[in-house]
Amino acid sequence: MHDEGKTKDQLLAELFELRERVSHLEKERVERKQAEEAVKAERRHLFNVLESLPAMICLLTPDYQIAFANRAFRERFGESHGRHCYEYCFGRSEPCDFCEAYKVLETGLPHHWEVTAPDGSVIDVYDFPFTDVNGSPLILEMDIDITERKRTEEELRQSRGELEQRVQERMADLKSANEKLRQVPSRLIQAQEEERKRLAAELHDSIGQTLVALKFRIEHILAIFRKGKAKEALRVAEGFVSILQRSLDETRSIYMGLRPKVLEDFGAVAALMWYRNELTDLYPELHIEMDIRIEKSEIPDDLVVPIFRIAQEALNNVCRHSKAEWVDVRLALNDGAIELEIGDDGVGMDLEYIMESTTAKSLGLIGMRERAELIGGELTIKSAPGEGTTVRARWPLVPVDTSLVTS
């Protein structure tokens, strides 16, 4: 019996071995269970993280179903579990002909793409390979709404385009301004020559002729006096008074056209008042009304001469050509700019015809406009036959390089 069967020691050894196996298996079972719990804990942690992310997160199965959707996703698209991605994303009842997300399943690599939702919003999509607890393939998708960013980028592009256009316009303006500045020296020389010609013509036509007439009168008086006709010589000499007075008036008119000392000493306002008084003495039939609404200290130094010269030229035209009875002169500071206006009730003129003829130059209209523009201003002339003439000049109070401008 003992030879055919196992001995007690053998049985005990086998029992011990079996117990060791059971113990090892139990240990493996416990370890496997702990590993599974650890994996579940990691997945719970992962899903908790996904749930709290501001980006829209979902898990897609190979048949397009949503296996998981985080809070941000649900808030955007509603309850999504079990729905198909083509339903919520494109409002379709069947899968798309081509699915960008499935590139992840084909390549096993992350994939990035962009889609426009039915509501017009733009979604940035990031897809990653993923597996479930059983190792089955899934797609982890992260959606970020970039509609606002796209709008901002478009606004920036438009702003950049507008800025570039403004820069080009500014460059064109600067180019035009530089071209005008290059023309300044020649225009100034031309203006000086024209002023010399005008002064020479006035001296020849007025004082020169008067002096010639006086010379002949004196010779005539001397001849009469030599004949012993003293009373007749005295009577002829008395006629000198009116001729001399006319000569004085003409001389006064000429020196008034030159730079008056009052302009240098007291400024444009005082010079305008002085010039008005001088014209009133020469042309007593003309009423000149002054409306000054600016202080001397408010007029920049570079505007003193242009203001006076433009007013002087305009008033001279009124006295010589307009046949006006009333003139209004206004100088004021208005809306950050200095404005000069001279208006009369004279015969007026056909301005369009005048500006196309040499008369505009002889009247100084072109020179007035150029003088205003050289200091960064503008000049307009309004006139019509029988309706008088109004000259308006305006200078914004901004810094302007006037180093090339002289009186």
PAVOGU-831015 format. One record per residue (C-alpha): x, y, z; residue in one letter; residue number from 1. Coordinates in Angstrom, 3 decimals, m for minus. Each point is the difference from the previous one (the first is absolute). Example, Ala and Ser with C-alpha at 12.3 -4.5 7.8 and 13.67 -1.06 7.14 Angstrom:
! PAVOGU-831015
px/py/pz/aa/i
12.300/m4.500/7.800/A/1
1.370/3.440/m0.660/S/2
//
This chain:
! PAVOGU-831015
px/py/pz/aa/i
0.000/0.000/0.000/M/1
2.684/2.352/0.938/H/2
2.060/m0.913/m3.083/D/3
m2.966/0.594/m2.381/E/4
m1.148/3.244/1.506/G/5
1.681/3.250/0.856/K/6
1.672/0.332/3.277/T/7
m1.141/2.436/2.523/K/8
3.024/2.141/m0.592/D/9
m0.701/0.149/m3.709/Q/10
m3.559/1.024/0.598/L/11
1.094/2.677/2.362/L/12
2.529/1.273/m2.544/A/13
m2.638/0.154/m2.724/E/14
m2.410/1.714/2.351/L/15
2.657/2.561/0.851/F/16
0.765/0.583/m3.677/E/17
m3.715/0.409/m0.773/L/18
m0.352/2.485/2.795/R/19
2.949/1.969/m1.375/E/20
m1.640/0.082/m3.397/R/21
m3.275/1.189/1.422/V/22
1.830/2.657/1.978/S/23
1.873/1.150/m3.117/H/24
m3.187/0.086/m2.061/L/25
m1.741/1.999/2.698/E/26
2.886/2.390/0.098/K/27
m0.172/0.419/m3.794/E/28
m3.758/0.504/0.213/R/29
0.412/2.695/2.636/V/30
2.756/1.696/m1.976/E/31
m2.070/m0.140/m3.197/R/32
m2.986/1.411/1.831/K/33
2.136/2.776/1.449/Q/34
1.384/0.757/m3.466/A/35
m3.512/0.099/m1.419/E/36
m1.080/2.318/2.791/E/37
3.022/2.160/m0.640/A/38
m0.860/0.157/m3.702/V/39
m3.613/0.828/0.847/K/40
1.205/2.676/2.418/A/41
2.265/1.456/m2.672/E/42
m2.873/m0.003/m2.486/R/43
m2.318/1.595/2.550/R/44
2.657/2.639/0.618/H/45
0.437/0.470/m3.745/L/46
m3.732/0.362/m0.543/F/47
m0.240/2.410/2.942/N/48
2.710/2.084/m1.612/V/49
m1.764/m0.170/m3.380/L/50
m3.288/0.906/1.679/E/51
1.477/3.178/1.498/S/52
1.787/1.255/m3.131/L/53
m1.442/3.124/m1.686/P/54
0.569/m1.619/m3.413/A/55
m2.724/m2.276/m1.394/M/56
1.140/m3.657/0.373/I/57
m1.657/m3.179/m1.262/C/58
0.853/m3.662/m0.690/L/59
m1.120/m1.396/m3.355/L/60
m0.443/m3.688/m0.823/T/61
0.869/m1.360/m3.449/P/62
m3.720/0.127/m0.906/D/63
m0.111/3.792/0.665/Y/64
m1.791/m0.240/3.361/Q/65
0.881/2.248/2.915/I/66
1.108/m2.192/2.935/A/67
0.861/2.920/2.267/F/68
m0.507/3.765/m0.048/A/69
1.302/2.418/2.615/N/70
m1.893/2.870/1.589/R/71
1.132/2.647/m2.540/A/72
m1.099/m2.278/m2.854/F/73
m3.405/m0.652/1.543/R/74
m0.553/3.693/0.705/E/75
0.655/0.778/m3.681/R/76
m1.809/m2.910/m1.695/F/77
m2.314/m1.354/2.697/G/78
m0.078/m3.598/1.248/E/79
2.188/m1.820/m2.504/S/80
0.556/m3.557/1.322/H/81
m1.009/m2.540/m2.622/G/82
m0.460/2.639/m2.725/R/83
2.062/0.007/m3.165/H/84
2.569/2.671/m0.698/C/85
m1.475/0.852/m3.406/Y/86
m3.313/0.788/1.713/E/87
1.254/2.660/2.403/Y/88
2.785/1.344/m2.215/C/89
m1.671/0.213/m3.416/F/90
m3.665/m0.707/0.696/G/91
0.131/m3.059/m2.290/R/92
m1.962/m3.249/0.301/S/93
2.800/m2.152/m1.424/E/94
3.803/m0.047/0.107/P/95
2.011/2.444/m2.043/C/96
1.552/m1.168/m3.262/D/97
3.410/0.716/1.501/F/98
0.817/0.294/3.702/C/99
3.098/1.902/1.064/E/100
m0.089/m1.570/3.449/A/101
0.405/m3.496/m1.431/Y/102
3.492/0.821/m1.158/K/103
0.989/m0.732/3.606/V/104
m1.300/m3.570/m0.311/L/105
1.756/m0.417/m3.343/E/106
3.394/1.381/1.014/T/107
0.049/m0.377/3.784/G/108
1.313/3.587/0.145/L/109
m1.580/3.220/1.313/P/110
m1.838/2.135/m2.580/H/111
m0.947/3.684/m0.023/H/112
m2.694/1.583/m2.177/W/113
m2.512/2.846/m0.080/E/114
m3.735/m0.062/m0.641/V/115
m2.808/2.555/m0.322/T/116
m3.130/m1.014/1.911/A/117
m3.536/0.549/m1.357/P/118
m0.395/3.053/2.276/D/119
3.010/1.621/m1.674/G/120
2.415/m0.497/2.877/S/121
3.516/m1.208/m0.779/V/122
1.291/m3.012/1.960/I/123
3.649/m1.001/0.352/D/124
0.064/m3.829/0.242/V/125
2.792/m2.132/1.491/Y/126
m0.350/m3.833/m0.232/D/127
2.173/m2.518/1.911/F/128
0.104/m3.847/m0.003/P/129
m1.555/m1.534/3.155/F/130
m1.217/m3.386/1.335/T/131
m2.715/m1.121/2.370/D/132
0.528/m2.318/3.004/V/133
m0.108/m2.972/m2.332/N/134
2.561/1.445/m2.356/G/135
m2.526/0.828/m2.711/S/136
0.967/2.996/m2.184/P/137
m1.615/3.378/0.668/L/138
0.570/3.557/m1.148/I/139
0.598/2.658/2.636/L/140
m1.204/3.270/m1.526/E/141
0.607/3.502/1.387/M/142
m2.039/2.845/m1.530/D/143
0.862/3.682/0.555/I/144
m2.307/2.773/m1.181/D/145
2.263/2.495/m1.796/I/146
m2.767/2.147/m1.496/T/147
0.964/3.037/2.076/E/148
3.660/m0.496/m0.767/R/149
m0.755/m0.220/m3.722/K/150
m2.084/3.165/0.219/R/151
2.800/1.794/1.829/T/152
2.552/m1.193/m2.571/E/153
m2.232/1.259/m2.814/E/154
m0.406/3.359/1.728/E/155
3.769/0.176/0.438/L/156
0.498/m0.789/m3.683/R/157
m2.467/2.702/m0.948/Q/158
1.608/2.461/2.419/S/159
3.419/m0.836/m1.399/R/160
m1.317/0.540/m3.518/G/161
m1.554/3.316/0.990/E/162
3.209/1.014/1.766/L/163
2.077/m0.885/m3.061/E/164
m2.387/2.013/m2.169/Q/165
0.280/2.976/2.363/R/166
3.778/m0.298/m0.036/V/167
m0.035/m0.018/m3.797/Q/168
m2.310/3.025/m0.051/E/169
2.228/1.768/2.518/R/170
3.080/m0.823/m2.066/M/171
m1.760/1.396/m3.062/A/172
m0.861/3.159/1.959/D/173
3.598/0.328/1.169/L/174
1.233/m0.493/m3.544/K/175
m2.372/2.711/m1.208/S/176
1.058/2.289/2.857/A/177
3.688/m0.573/m0.765/N/178
m0.650/0.788/m3.646/E/179
m1.703/3.239/0.991/K/180
2.893/0.865/2.322/L/181
2.466/m0.560/m2.820/R/182
m1.975/2.514/m2.027/Q/183
0.034/2.600/2.776/V/184
3.377/1.648/m0.784/P/185
m0.829/0.549/m3.677/S/186
m3.478/1.255/0.873/R/187
1.441/2.395/2.563/L/188
2.528/1.327/m2.517/I/189
m2.786/0.411/m2.535/Q/190
m2.136/1.835/2.560/A/191
2.879/2.323/0.849/Q/192
0.572/0.789/m3.674/E/193
m3.688/0.673/m0.546/E/194
m0.025/2.306/3.037/E/195
3.007/1.893/m1.393/R/196
m1.736/0.320/m3.398/K/197
m3.170/1.252/1.663/R/198
1.899/2.550/2.092/L/199
2.002/1.191/m3.030/A/200
m3.179/0.387/m2.050/A/201
m1.697/2.011/2.747/E/202
3.034/2.267/0.408/L/203
0.142/0.567/m3.758/H/204
m3.723/0.478/m0.549/D/205
m0.698/2.186/3.024/S/206
2.921/1.782/1.651/I/207
2.127/0.030/m3.149/G/208
m2.669/1.660/m2.094/Q/209
m0.842/2.425/2.798/T/210
3.644/1.057/0.301/L/211
0.212/0.518/m3.773/V/212
m3.123/2.174/0.137/A/213
1.473/2.018/2.883/L/214
3.223/0.506/m1.945/K/215
m1.882/1.476/m2.962/F/216
m2.121/2.196/2.312/R/217
3.089/1.389/1.736/I/218
1.671/0.716/m3.352/E/219
m3.196/1.735/m1.147/H/220
m0.180/2.100/3.202/I/221
3.654/1.011/m0.353/L/222
m0.588/1.059/m3.571/A/223
m2.984/2.140/1.036/I/224
1.956/1.480/2.924/F/225
2.898/0.966/m2.293/R/226
m2.450/1.951/m2.141/K/227
m0.840/2.062/3.064/G/228
m3.443/m1.474/0.500/K/229
0.343/m0.831/3.707/A/230
m3.720/m0.082/0.767/K/231
m0.721/m2.400/m2.825/E/232
2.964/m2.168/1.095/A/233
m1.419/m0.064/3.548/L/234
m3.424/m1.009/m1.308/R/235
1.505/m2.889/m1.976/V/236
2.106/m1.042/3.031/A/237
m3.113/m0.266/2.130/E/238
m1.112/m2.853/m2.283/G/239
2.951/m2.002/1.359/F/240
m1.849/m0.681/3.243/V/241
m2.481/m2.472/m1.475/S/242
2.702/m1.708/m2.045/I/243
2.280/m0.342/3.030/L/244
m2.890/m1.310/2.109/Q/245
m0.751/m2.631/m2.630/R/246
3.678/m0.949/m0.044/S/247
m0.022/m0.320/3.797/L/248
m3.110/m2.185/m0.151/D/249
1.554/m2.229/m2.643/E/250
3.234/m0.277/1.976/T/251
m1.978/m0.848/3.110/R/252
m1.884/m2.700/m1.870/S/253
3.254/m1.559/m1.177/I/254
1.727/m0.095/3.374/Y/255
m3.153/m1.438/1.518/M/256
0.558/m2.963/m2.332/G/257
3.440/m0.571/1.510/L/258
0.541/m1.583/3.432/R/259
m1.480/2.481/2.512/P/260
1.908/0.525/3.242/K/261
m3.174/m0.453/2.038/V/262
m0.126/m3.627/m1.198/L/263
3.402/m0.747/1.523/E/264
m0.561/1.982/3.171/D/265
m3.613/m0.820/0.880/F/266
m1.086/m3.018/m2.030/G/267
m2.723/m0.887/m2.502/A/268
m3.005/1.403/1.903/V/269
1.528/3.465/0.435/A/270
1.279/m0.041/m3.592/A/271
m3.484/m0.777/m1.324/L/272
m1.537/2.843/2.001/M/273
2.726/2.382/m1.227/W/274
m0.467/m1.070/m3.616/Y/275
m3.762/0.446/0.273/R/276
0.511/3.584/1.223/N/277
2.424/0.707/m2.846/E/278
m2.465/m1.304/m2.604/L/279
m2.845/1.954/1.566/T/280
2.034/3.195/m0.396/D/281
0.771/m0.820/m3.641/L/282
m3.506/m1.253/m0.829/Y/283
m2.410/1.900/2.274/P/284
m3.014/m1.302/m1.928/E/285
0.829/m3.610/1.057/L/286
m1.177/m1.273/3.393/H/287
2.229/m2.739/1.461/I/288
m1.470/m1.868/2.987/E/289
2.515/m1.895/2.194/M/290
m1.038/m3.049/2.069/D/291
3.043/m1.184/1.963/I/292
m0.578/m2.970/2.324/R/293
3.544/m1.072/0.781/I/294
2.836/1.279/2.168/E/295
3.467/0.791/m1.283/K/296
1.481/m2.753/2.232/S/297
m2.263/m2.605/m1.649/E/298
1.481/0.547/m3.472/I/299
3.167/m2.065/m0.690/P/300
2.964/1.997/m1.276/D/301
0.010/m1.845/m3.333/D/302
m3.576/1.136/m0.728/L/303
0.425/3.724/0.698/V/304
1.316/0.916/m3.457/V/305
m2.302/m2.333/m2.037/P/306
m3.087/1.343/1.792/I/307
0.960/3.605/m0.707/F/308
1.092/m0.603/m3.607/R/309
m3.157/m1.892/m0.950/I/310
m2.209/2.646/1.599/A/311
2.058/2.727/m1.661/Q/312
m0.315/m1.582/m3.458/E/313
m3.721/m0.633/0.417/A/314
m0.657/3.554/1.219/L/315
2.068/1.497/m2.811/N/316
m2.134/m1.914/m2.518/N/317
m3.134/1.343/1.694/V/318
1.234/3.598/m0.165/C/319
1.203/m0.171/m3.598/R/320
m2.469/m2.277/m1.745/H/321
m3.136/m0.903/1.990/S/322
m1.801/3.410/0.125/K/323
m1.195/m1.148/3.428/A/324
m1.464/2.262/2.656/E/325
0.349/m2.409/2.926/W/326
2.692/m2.503/0.999/V/327
m0.050/m2.406/2.947/D/328
3.324/m1.251/1.364/V/329
m0.161/m2.823/2.554/R/330
2.945/m1.604/1.805/L/331
m0.838/m2.649/2.615/A/332
1.121/m3.144/1.804/L/333
m2.621/m2.668/m0.699/N/334
0.044/m3.779/0.654/D/335
3.765/m0.188/0.379/G/336
0.731/2.036/m3.134/A/337
0.668/3.633/m0.887/I/338
m2.463/1.325/m2.580/E/339
0.286/3.152/m2.120/L/340
m2.922/1.211/m2.106/E/341
m0.337/3.092/m2.235/I/342
m3.393/0.519/m1.646/G/343
m1.283/2.935/m2.063/D/344
m3.267/1.101/m1.649/D/345
1.669/0.955/m3.275/G/346
m0.544/m0.977/m3.626/V/347
1.475/m3.471/0.453/G/348
1.526/m1.995/m2.849/M/349
m0.291/m3.151/m2.086/D/350
2.382/m1.983/2.176/L/351
0.256/m3.026/m2.295/E/352
1.011/2.191/m2.931/Y/353
2.326/2.147/2.114/I/354
1.905/m2.991/1.457/M/355
0.669/m1.356/m3.498/E/356
1.396/3.306/m1.263/S/357
3.026/2.129/0.813/T/358
m2.313/2.337/1.925/T/359
0.138/m2.357/2.985/A/360
3.734/0.606/0.214/K/361
m0.304/3.755/m0.376/S/362
m2.612/0.095/2.760/L/363
2.286/m2.039/2.254/G/364
m2.578/m2.793/0.415/L/365
2.504/m2.778/m0.711/I/366
2.601/1.616/2.247/G/367
m2.488/0.223/2.887/M/368
m0.848/m3.673/m0.346/R/369
3.641/m1.066/m0.168/E/370
0.893/2.177/3.001/R/371
m2.757/m1.676/2.061/A/372
0.965/m3.526/m1.072/E/373
3.712/0.527/0.710/L/374
m0.850/0.298/3.718/I/375
m2.237/m3.070/m0.001/G/376
m3.254/1.881/m0.598/G/377
m2.592/0.280/m2.722/E/378
m1.586/2.912/m1.841/L/379
m3.330/0.155/m1.801/T/380
m1.493/2.772/m2.108/I/381
m3.737/0.370/m0.574/K/382
m1.271/2.499/m2.542/S/383
m2.521/0.544/m2.777/A/384
m0.869/2.988/m2.187/P/385
m2.120/2.454/1.995/G/386
0.324/m1.982/3.256/E/387
3.255/1.274/1.489/G/388
3.069/m2.005/0.944/T/389
0.980/m1.914/3.133/T/390
3.540/m1.210/0.724/V/391
0.401/m2.550/2.815/R/392
3.286/m1.348/1.379/A/393
0.271/m2.614/2.742/R/394
3.066/m1.348/1.867/W/395
m0.299/m2.942/2.441/P/396
2.194/0.584/3.035/L/397
2.449/m2.876/m0.559/V/398
3.814/0.114/m0.190/P/399
1.158/0.699/m3.562/V/400
3.563/0.318/m1.346/D/401
0.158/3.538/m1.329/T/402
3.748/0.422/m0.244/S/403
m0.290/0.675/m3.738/L/404
m2.743/2.619/0.305/V/405
0.917/3.688/m0.015/T/406
m1.992/3.186/m0.017/S/407
//
